[in-house]
Amino acid sequence: MLKRKEIDLICILIMAGAVLIALLLFRGEELGIRPATASPGYETRLFDPSRVHTIDIQVEDWEAFLERAPEEEYTPCTLVIDGEVFSHVGLRAKGNNSRRLTEQYGLDRYSLKVEFDHYQAGNYYGLDKFSLDSSFQDNSYMKTWIALDMMAHMGVPTPLCSYAWVAVNGQPWGLFLAVEEPEEAFAKRNFGPNYGQLYKPDYRSLQDENADVHLRYLDDDPASYDNIFRNAKFRPTEEEKARVIQALKTLSTGEDLETAVDVEEVLRYFTVQVFVVNLDSYLGRTGHNYYLYEEDGILQILPWDYNLAFATYSLGMPDPVNDAALYVNYPINTPASGEVMRNRPLYHNLMKNRAYYDRYHEYFDQLITEYFESGYFSAMAGKTCRMISPYVQRDPTAFCSYEDFLLGAETITAFCLLRAESVRGQLDGTIPSTIAAQAKDKSAFVDASSVWLPDMGEIADLKD
C-alpha cells in the first residue's frame, strides 16, 4: 500500500511530466528542439549530400516505358535504394520542354518522377515523392545542386537533393540528381504537421496573358486564377482560395505587405534568384517555375527548376547567345525589363518599399560574404566535382562527354565567382546596378571574357 507522501510525490512527478511535454510541444523550437516532422528519416538517408547514392529501377518492360514517356503516365516498378527494396512504386517521365527536346534530339535520358504512394499506401522513411533530374542542358551536372544549396544557405524552404547513380534492371543508366518533390512530406518537414497549401502556378499556353501565374490580382472570382488553383498540391477549400486572392489583392496595392507576404522569406528567395540569373522564372518572360506556399493568408515563394539558370536560358535555341559580360554583371536592382517588372508585383511592389529594398541589399551582402568571399563556394564546388567525376566519366547516357563535364564545372564555378565580384561592386556602388545605368556606362564591368556560357549546358548534338 502506497503511503500518502509517496502518492503525492507520484502526482507531482506526473504533473511535472505533463508540463514538460506541453513545453516541448508548444515551445520546443524556441528551445532548439526540432519536431520529428522537421527531421524525417529520408533526410539522412537518400538525401545525405556527402555521397553518391545508388538507385536500381526494376521495371518489367523498360523499352515500353520509354515509348510511353511522352504520355507521362505512371508505370509500376520496384526501387532498390542504397540496397533497400521498395515495391509497387509509381514511375513516370517528367518535364515539359526538357522532355520534348530530349525526344527531338532522338535521346531517351528523361528526367523521372517517383511516387511511393501512387499504387498503395507507403513511403520511403516519410518521403512520398521525389524526382530524378537528368541534367538536361547542364554539362556541369551542378546547376540545380548549386542553386538549391544557395537557397538553403539563405534560409529559404528548399527541396533536399543528392546525387544518385541510377541503374535500370541492374544495368547502368547514369548519374542523376535526386530532388525532393514539394508535396506532403516537404510541407511537413518545412512547415510542420499543420502545414498550409502548396501551389505550382503554371500556364496552359504562353499565348495567354497568364496574369495569375505572375501573381497579379484580377478580381475576387476563383475561376480567374485557374493557373494557380488547378495546380494545387492539396485540394484547396474555398476559404483557402479566398485567402490567396485576398493576399494578391493586398499585394497589388503595395500597402501593408506584411499582412499578405512573408517579406523576409521572399526577399531571401529573390536574392538567390537574381544572383543565379534564372531567366526561365518568375522574373523572366514566362513568369513561372516556382512554388507558392500559403498559410493563414501569408504567401511565400519557393525554389524550383534551375536547369536553365546561370544565364543559359537561350541554350537549346538555334543561335545560343553568349554575352557573359552582360550576365555576370546582370543588375541586381532591375533584374528584368520595365514591362516585366511592373507585371511581377511580388518583386516590384516589395522593391518600392525603401525598408524592404535596403533589406534586400543586406541579404545580398550576407550571401556574398558568407557563401563566396568566405571560400565556402569554391570548396563546395570543388568537392562536388571530385565526388561525381568518376560517375560522370562512366555515365552511359550522358548528354555530354567527360571533357565537356569538366569544362562545364569549371565554367559554372568561374561564372559564380565573377558574378559575386560584380554583385559586390553593385552593392558598393562602383558598378551600375540597374539596366538603365548599365546601358550608359559599362566601364566598371567585371571582365567575363574568359567565360563561354554554352560550355555550361550545350549538349553535343547542338554543337554540330
C-alpha positions as CSV (number, residue, x, y, z in Angstrom):
1,M,0.0,0.0,0.0
2,L,1.5,3.4,-1.0
3,K,1.8,5.9,1.6
4,R,0.3,9.4,1.3
5,K,3.6,11.1,0.7
6,E,4.5,8.6,-2.0
7,I,1.2,9.2,-3.7
8,D,1.7,12.9,-3.5
9,L,5.2,12.6,-5.0
10,I,3.9,10.5,-7.9
11,C,1.2,13.1,-8.6
12,I,3.8,15.8,-8.6
13,L,6.0,13.9,-11.0
14,I,3.1,13.2,-13.3
15,M,2.2,16.9,-13.3
16,A,5.8,17.9,-13.9
17,G,6.0,15.5,-16.8
18,A,2.8,16.9,-18.3
19,V,4.1,20.4,-18.0
20,L,7.4,19.3,-19.7
21,I,5.6,17.7,-22.5
22,A,3.4,20.8,-23.1
23,L,6.6,22.9,-23.0
24,L,8.2,20.8,-25.6
25,L,5.1,20.7,-27.8
26,F,4.5,24.5,-27.7
27,R,8.0,25.9,-27.2
28,G,10.2,23.1,-28.4
29,E,11.6,25.0,-31.4
30,E,12.4,28.0,-29.3
31,L,14.5,25.7,-27.1
32,G,16.3,24.4,-30.2
33,I,14.4,21.1,-30.4
34,R,13.1,20.2,-33.9
35,P,9.8,18.3,-34.2
36,A,10.0,14.8,-35.7
37,T,8.4,16.1,-38.9
38,A,11.3,18.6,-39.3
39,S,13.9,15.9,-39.5
40,P,12.4,12.8,-41.2
41,G,14.3,9.7,-41.8
42,Y,14.7,10.3,-45.5
43,E,16.7,13.4,-44.9
44,T,19.7,11.5,-43.6
45,R,19.3,8.5,-46.0
46,L,18.6,9.2,-49.7
47,F,19.3,12.9,-49.2
48,D,22.6,12.6,-47.5
49,P,24.5,15.0,-49.8
50,S,28.0,13.8,-48.8
51,R,28.0,10.7,-51.1
52,V,26.6,9.4,-54.4
53,H,23.7,7.0,-53.7
54,T,22.6,4.0,-55.8
55,I,19.1,3.5,-57.2
56,D,18.1,0.5,-59.3
57,I,14.8,0.8,-61.1
58,Q,13.4,-2.6,-61.7
59,V,10.6,-2.4,-64.3
60,E,9.1,-5.2,-66.4
61,D,9.4,-3.6,-69.8
62,W,11.8,-0.6,-69.9
63,E,11.6,-0.1,-73.7
64,A,7.8,0.1,-73.4
65,F,8.2,2.7,-70.6
66,L,10.4,4.8,-72.8
67,E,8.0,4.6,-75.7
68,R,5.2,5.9,-73.4
69,A,7.3,8.6,-71.8
70,P,5.6,11.5,-73.8
71,E,2.3,10.5,-72.2
72,E,3.7,11.0,-68.7
73,E,1.7,8.0,-67.4
74,Y,2.8,6.1,-64.3
75,T,4.3,2.6,-64.6
76,P,4.7,0.3,-61.6
77,C,8.3,-0.5,-60.6
78,T,10.5,-1.8,-57.8
79,L,13.1,0.6,-56.5
80,V,16.3,-0.6,-54.7
81,I,17.7,2.5,-52.9
82,D,21.1,2.0,-51.4
83,G,20.3,-1.7,-51.1
84,E,16.8,-1.4,-49.7
85,V,13.9,-2.7,-51.7
86,F,10.6,-0.7,-52.2
87,S,7.9,-2.4,-54.2
88,H,4.8,-1.1,-56.1
89,V,6.3,2.4,-56.7
90,G,5.0,4.7,-59.4
91,L,7.4,5.9,-62.1
92,R,6.9,8.3,-65.0
93,A,8.9,10.7,-67.2
94,K,8.8,14.3,-66.2
95,G,9.5,17.7,-67.7
96,N,7.9,19.9,-70.3
97,N,10.4,21.5,-72.7
98,S,13.3,19.3,-71.5
99,R,11.2,16.1,-72.2
100,R,10.1,17.4,-75.6
101,L,13.6,18.4,-76.6
102,T,15.1,15.2,-75.4
103,E,12.8,13.4,-77.8
104,Q,13.5,15.9,-80.5
105,Y,17.2,15.1,-80.3
106,G,16.5,11.4,-80.5
107,L,17.6,10.7,-76.9
108,D,15.8,8.8,-74.1
109,R,17.6,10.0,-71.0
110,Y,14.4,11.5,-69.4
111,S,14.1,13.1,-66.0
112,L,11.9,10.8,-63.9
113,K,9.3,11.2,-61.2
114,V,9.0,8.6,-58.4
115,E,5.8,8.4,-56.3
116,F,5.8,5.9,-53.4
117,D,2.1,6.1,-52.7
118,H,0.8,6.1,-56.2
119,Y,-0.5,2.5,-56.2
120,Q,-0.7,1.8,-52.5
121,A,-0.1,3.5,-49.1
122,G,3.6,3.7,-48.5
123,N,6.7,5.9,-48.3
124,Y,10.4,6.0,-48.1
125,Y,11.2,6.9,-44.5
126,G,8.5,9.5,-44.7
127,L,9.1,10.6,-48.3
128,D,6.2,10.5,-50.6
129,K,7.7,11.7,-53.9
130,F,11.0,12.7,-55.5
131,S,12.4,13.3,-58.9
132,L,15.5,12.2,-60.7
133,D,16.9,15.1,-62.7
134,S,18.7,14.1,-65.8
135,S,20.9,17.3,-66.0
136,F,19.5,18.2,-69.4
137,Q,21.4,21.2,-70.8
138,D,23.7,21.1,-67.8
139,N,27.1,19.8,-68.7
140,S,28.3,20.8,-65.2
141,Y,25.7,18.5,-63.5
142,M,25.7,21.2,-60.9
143,K,23.2,24.0,-61.8
144,T,20.3,22.8,-59.7
145,W,22.7,21.5,-57.0
146,I,24.3,24.9,-56.5
147,A,21.1,26.9,-56.8
148,L,19.3,24.8,-54.2
149,D,22.4,24.9,-51.9
150,M,22.4,28.7,-52.1
151,M,18.6,28.8,-51.3
152,A,19.1,26.6,-48.3
153,H,22.0,28.6,-47.1
154,M,19.8,31.7,-47.2
155,G,17.1,30.0,-45.1
156,V,14.6,29.6,-47.9
157,P,12.4,26.4,-47.6
158,T,14.2,24.3,-50.2
159,P,13.8,20.8,-51.6
160,L,16.5,18.4,-50.4
161,C,18.8,16.9,-53.1
162,S,21.6,14.4,-53.6
163,Y,23.4,12.6,-56.4
164,A,22.3,9.1,-57.4
165,W,23.9,6.5,-59.7
166,V,20.9,5.1,-61.4
167,A,20.6,1.6,-62.9
168,V,17.7,0.0,-64.8
169,N,17.1,-3.7,-64.2
170,G,20.7,-3.8,-62.9
171,Q,22.3,-2.1,-65.9
172,P,23.9,1.3,-65.5
173,W,21.7,4.2,-66.7
174,G,23.6,7.3,-65.5
175,L,24.2,9.9,-62.8
176,F,21.1,11.8,-61.8
177,L,20.2,14.4,-59.2
178,A,17.6,13.1,-56.7
179,V,15.3,16.0,-55.7
180,E,12.6,16.1,-53.1
181,E,9.3,17.0,-54.7
182,P,7.3,19.7,-52.9
183,E,4.4,17.6,-51.7
184,E,3.1,16.4,-48.3
185,A,6.5,15.3,-46.9
186,F,8.2,18.5,-48.0
187,A,5.4,20.6,-46.4
188,K,5.6,18.7,-43.1
189,R,9.4,19.0,-43.0
190,N,9.4,22.7,-43.6
191,F,6.1,24.0,-42.1
192,G,5.1,21.3,-39.5
193,P,2.2,18.9,-39.3
194,N,-0.4,21.6,-39.6
195,Y,1.0,22.9,-42.9
196,G,-0.8,25.2,-45.3
197,Q,-1.4,24.9,-49.1
198,L,1.1,24.4,-51.9
199,Y,0.6,25.6,-55.5
200,K,2.7,25.3,-58.6
201,P,1.4,28.2,-60.7
202,D,1.9,27.4,-64.4
203,Y,0.3,28.4,-67.7
204,R,-1.7,26.4,-70.2
205,S,-0.3,28.4,-73.1
206,L,2.3,31.1,-73.4
207,Q,-0.1,32.9,-75.8
208,D,-2.4,33.6,-72.8
209,E,-1.9,36.6,-70.6
210,N,-1.2,34.4,-67.5
211,A,-1.6,37.2,-65.1
212,D,-2.5,34.8,-62.3
213,V,0.9,33.0,-62.8
214,H,2.5,36.3,-62.4
215,L,0.6,36.7,-59.1
216,R,-1.4,39.7,-60.3
217,Y,-4.8,40.5,-58.7
218,L,-7.6,40.3,-61.2
219,D,-10.9,40.1,-59.3
220,D,-12.4,38.1,-56.5
221,D,-13.6,35.1,-58.6
222,P,-11.5,31.9,-58.0
223,A,-12.2,31.0,-61.7
224,S,-9.9,33.8,-62.7
225,Y,-7.0,32.1,-61.1
226,D,-7.2,28.7,-62.8
227,N,-3.4,28.6,-63.4
228,I,-2.9,28.7,-59.6
229,F,-5.7,26.6,-58.2
230,R,-5.7,24.0,-60.9
231,N,-2.1,23.2,-59.8
232,A,-2.7,22.9,-56.1
233,K,-0.8,20.0,-54.4
234,F,-3.6,19.5,-51.9
235,R,-7.3,20.1,-52.8
236,P,-7.9,23.7,-51.8
237,T,-11.0,24.8,-49.9
238,E,-13.0,27.8,-50.9
239,E,-11.6,29.5,-47.8
240,E,-8.0,28.8,-48.9
241,K,-8.7,30.2,-52.4
242,A,-10.2,33.3,-50.9
243,R,-7.1,33.8,-48.7
244,V,-4.8,33.6,-51.7
245,I,-7.0,36.1,-53.7
246,Q,-7.0,38.5,-50.7
247,A,-3.3,38.3,-50.4
248,L,-2.9,39.1,-54.1
249,K,-5.3,42.0,-53.7
250,T,-3.2,43.4,-50.8
251,L,0.0,42.8,-52.8
252,S,-1.4,44.7,-55.7
253,T,-1.9,47.8,-53.5
254,G,1.7,47.9,-52.3
255,E,0.4,48.7,-48.8
256,D,0.6,46.6,-45.6
257,L,2.5,43.9,-47.4
258,E,3.4,42.0,-44.2
259,T,-0.3,41.1,-43.9
260,A,-0.1,39.2,-47.3
261,V,3.6,38.2,-47.8
262,D,6.3,36.6,-45.7
263,V,8.6,39.6,-46.6
264,E,11.8,38.2,-45.2
265,E,11.4,34.8,-46.9
266,V,10.5,36.4,-50.2
267,L,13.5,38.8,-50.1
268,R,15.9,35.9,-49.4
269,Y,14.4,34.0,-52.3
270,F,14.9,36.8,-54.7
271,T,18.4,37.4,-53.5
272,V,19.4,34.0,-54.8
273,Q,17.1,34.0,-57.8
274,V,18.6,37.2,-59.1
275,F,22.1,36.1,-58.4
276,V,21.8,32.9,-60.5
277,V,20.3,34.8,-63.4
278,N,17.5,32.4,-63.9
279,L,15.5,33.9,-66.8
280,D,13.1,31.0,-67.1
281,S,11.5,32.0,-63.9
282,Y,9.1,34.4,-62.1
283,L,11.3,37.3,-63.2
284,G,11.6,36.1,-66.7
285,R,9.3,36.4,-69.7
286,T,7.4,33.2,-68.8
287,G,7.0,34.2,-65.1
288,H,6.7,30.6,-63.8
289,N,8.9,27.8,-62.4
290,Y,8.3,28.4,-58.7
291,Y,6.1,27.1,-55.9
292,L,3.7,29.2,-53.9
293,Y,3.0,28.4,-50.3
294,E,0.1,30.0,-48.4
295,E,-0.7,29.7,-44.7
296,D,-3.1,31.9,-42.8
297,G,-3.2,34.3,-45.7
298,I,0.5,34.8,-45.9
299,L,2.4,33.9,-49.1
300,Q,5.9,32.5,-49.7
301,I,7.6,31.8,-53.0
302,L,9.7,28.6,-53.1
303,P,12.5,27.5,-55.5
304,W,12.1,25.0,-58.4
305,D,13.7,24.2,-61.8
306,Y,17.2,25.5,-62.4
307,N,18.4,23.6,-65.4
308,L,18.4,26.9,-67.4
309,A,19.8,29.1,-64.6
310,F,23.2,30.8,-64.7
311,A,22.3,32.7,-67.9
312,T,21.7,29.6,-70.0
313,Y,18.1,30.2,-70.8
314,S,18.9,30.8,-74.5
315,L,20.5,27.4,-74.9
316,G,18.6,24.9,-77.0
317,M,17.7,27.6,-79.5
318,P,19.3,27.8,-83.0
319,D,21.7,30.6,-82.1
320,P,22.8,30.4,-78.4
321,V,23.7,33.8,-77.0
322,N,27.0,34.3,-75.2
323,D,27.2,37.7,-73.6
324,A,29.0,36.7,-70.4
325,A,29.7,40.3,-69.5
326,L,26.0,41.1,-69.6
327,Y,25.0,38.2,-67.3
328,V,28.0,38.2,-64.9
329,N,27.2,41.9,-64.3
330,Y,23.4,41.5,-64.5
331,P,21.8,44.3,-62.5
332,I,20.5,43.3,-59.1
333,N,18.1,46.3,-58.7
334,T,16.3,45.9,-62.1
335,P,16.7,42.2,-63.0
336,A,14.1,42.4,-65.8
337,S,12.7,44.9,-68.3
338,G,10.4,47.6,-67.0
339,E,7.4,45.9,-68.6
340,V,8.2,42.6,-66.9
341,M,9.0,44.2,-63.6
342,R,5.7,46.1,-63.5
343,N,3.8,42.9,-64.0
344,R,5.6,41.0,-61.3
345,P,4.2,42.5,-58.1
346,L,5.8,40.1,-55.7
347,Y,9.1,41.6,-56.6
348,H,8.2,45.0,-57.9
349,N,5.9,46.2,-55.1
350,L,8.3,45.0,-52.4
351,M,11.2,46.9,-54.0
352,K,9.2,50.1,-54.0
353,N,9.3,49.9,-50.2
354,R,12.6,51.5,-49.1
355,A,12.9,49.4,-46.0
356,Y,12.5,46.2,-48.0
357,Y,14.8,47.5,-50.7
358,D,17.5,48.1,-48.1
359,R,16.9,44.7,-46.5
360,Y,17.2,43.0,-50.0
361,H,20.7,44.6,-50.2
362,E,21.6,43.4,-46.8
363,Y,20.7,39.8,-47.8
364,F,22.9,40.2,-50.9
365,D,25.7,41.3,-48.7
366,Q,25.2,38.3,-46.5
367,L,25.1,35.9,-49.5
368,I,28.3,37.3,-51.0
369,T,30.1,37.5,-47.7
370,E,29.2,34.1,-46.3
371,Y,28.8,32.0,-49.4
372,F,31.5,33.3,-51.7
373,E,34.1,35.6,-50.0
374,S,34.4,33.1,-47.2
375,G,35.7,30.5,-49.6
376,Y,32.8,28.2,-49.0
377,F,31.5,28.1,-52.6
378,S,34.9,27.3,-54.1
379,A,35.5,24.5,-51.7
380,M,32.0,23.1,-52.1
381,A,32.1,23.2,-55.9
382,G,35.5,21.6,-56.0
383,K,34.4,18.8,-53.6
384,T,31.3,18.1,-55.5
385,C,33.1,17.9,-58.8
386,R,35.6,15.4,-57.3
387,M,32.8,13.4,-55.8
388,I,30.8,13.0,-59.0
389,S,33.6,12.9,-61.6
390,P,34.1,9.1,-61.6
391,Y,30.4,8.6,-62.2
392,V,30.2,11.2,-65.0
393,Q,33.2,9.6,-66.6
394,R,31.3,6.3,-67.0
395,D,27.8,7.7,-67.5
396,P,26.4,5.7,-70.4
397,T,23.6,8.1,-71.3
398,A,25.3,11.4,-70.6
399,F,24.3,14.4,-72.7
400,C,28.0,15.4,-72.9
401,S,31.5,14.0,-72.9
402,Y,33.6,13.7,-69.7
403,E,35.7,16.6,-71.1
404,D,32.6,18.7,-71.6
405,F,31.6,18.0,-68.0
406,L,35.0,19.1,-66.6
407,L,34.7,22.3,-68.8
408,G,31.2,22.8,-67.6
409,A,32.1,22.5,-64.0
410,E,35.0,24.9,-64.4
411,T,32.7,27.4,-66.3
412,I,29.9,27.5,-63.7
413,T,32.4,27.9,-60.9
414,A,34.1,30.8,-62.8
415,F,30.7,32.4,-63.6
416,C,29.6,32.3,-60.0
417,L,32.9,33.8,-58.6
418,L,32.8,36.6,-61.2
419,R,29.1,37.2,-60.5
420,A,29.9,37.5,-56.8
421,E,32.6,40.0,-57.6
422,S,30.2,42.1,-59.7
423,V,27.4,42.0,-57.1
424,R,29.9,43.2,-54.5
425,G,30.7,46.1,-56.8
426,Q,27.0,46.8,-57.4
427,L,26.4,46.9,-53.6
428,D,29.4,49.2,-53.1
429,G,28.2,51.5,-55.9
430,T,31.3,51.0,-58.2
431,I,29.3,49.1,-60.8
432,P,25.8,50.2,-62.0
433,S,23.0,48.1,-60.6
434,T,20.1,49.0,-63.0
435,I,19.5,48.3,-66.7
436,A,19.3,52.0,-67.5
437,A,22.6,52.9,-65.7
438,Q,24.4,49.9,-67.2
439,A,23.3,51.0,-70.7
440,K,25.1,54.3,-70.2
441,D,28.3,53.0,-68.6
442,K,29.9,49.6,-68.7
443,S,33.4,50.7,-68.0
444,A,33.5,49.2,-64.5
445,F,32.1,45.9,-65.5
446,V,33.8,42.8,-64.2
447,D,35.7,41.2,-67.1
448,A,34.0,38.0,-68.2
449,S,35.8,37.4,-71.5
450,S,37.1,34.0,-70.1
451,V,33.6,32.6,-69.8
452,W,31.8,30.9,-72.7
453,L,28.2,30.4,-71.4
454,P,27.3,27.4,-73.8
455,D,30.0,25.4,-72.0
456,M,27.6,25.1,-69.1
457,G,24.9,23.4,-71.0
458,E,25.0,22.9,-74.7
459,I,24.6,19.2,-75.4
460,A,26.8,17.6,-78.0
461,D,24.1,17.3,-80.7
462,L,23.6,21.0,-80.7
463,K,27.3,21.7,-81.4
464,D,27.2,20.1,-84.8
